[in-house]
Amino acid sequence: PDFDKMVLAARAELDEAKRKQMYHDMAVMVRDEGGLILPMFNQFIDATGPKVAGWVEDPHQELCNGYALAKCWLEA
């Protein structure tokens, strides 16, 4: 309830410095008192064969960061 009131007050505040501080205070509240619900994790499996060219394996990106069809090709 306090957070909701803070949001409404910050939206109505015309003084930019005060508004910035109000949003900062809300961010601190979320950091310190908030929680995070992570409903799922995506599981990606990248696989290639010996005829696939242009493939760059990166453990932080799946399917060449979504550009696999643009960056990869099949060799004869």
N, C-alpha and C positions, 0 to 999 in steps of 0.2 A: 504493500500500500504506500509506503513512503517513497519508493522508487517511482511509482505512477504519478504521485504528486510532484516529484522533482522533474519528471519529463514534461508535465503540463506547464510547470513554472518556467522551465528553460525555454520551451517553445514560445512563451509569451514575453520573455525578457528581451528588451530592445537594446540594452547596453551589451555590446559585443564582448567586452572583457568579462563582465559578470556571467554572460551566457556560456562563454568558453569555460570558465571555472565551474559552472554548474554541470556541464557535460563531463568535465574532468572528474568531478566528485562522483558522478554516476558511474563512470568507467571504473573508478577505484572500488566502488561498491560491488559492481559486477565481478571484478577480479577477486576481491576478498571474500564475498559472501555468496556469489553466484555458483552455479553448477553447470555442468555440460553433459547433455545426454547425446551420446553418439549411437544412433540406432543400428548402424551397420558399417562394415568395411567392404570395399570392393576388392574382390580377389581377381587379379588379372594374370593370365598365363600367356606369355609370348612364346611362340615357337616358329622356327623357320626350318627350311630344308636346304640341301646343298645347292639348289638352283636359284635360291632367293638372293638377289644382289641389292646393295644399297641399305641393307639393314644395319642399324647401329643399336647395339644393346645398351640400355641404360636402366639400372635398377630403380631409378626415381621416376621413370615415365613408362607408360604402357603404350604399345603399338606406335613407337616412334613419336610419342606425344600427340597421337591422333592423326599423324600425317603419313602413316605407313603406305597408304595407297598412292600418295604423291611422291614418296621418296624411294620406294622399292619397286623392283621389277623382277621378272623371271628370265633367267638365261636359258638358252637352248642347250 
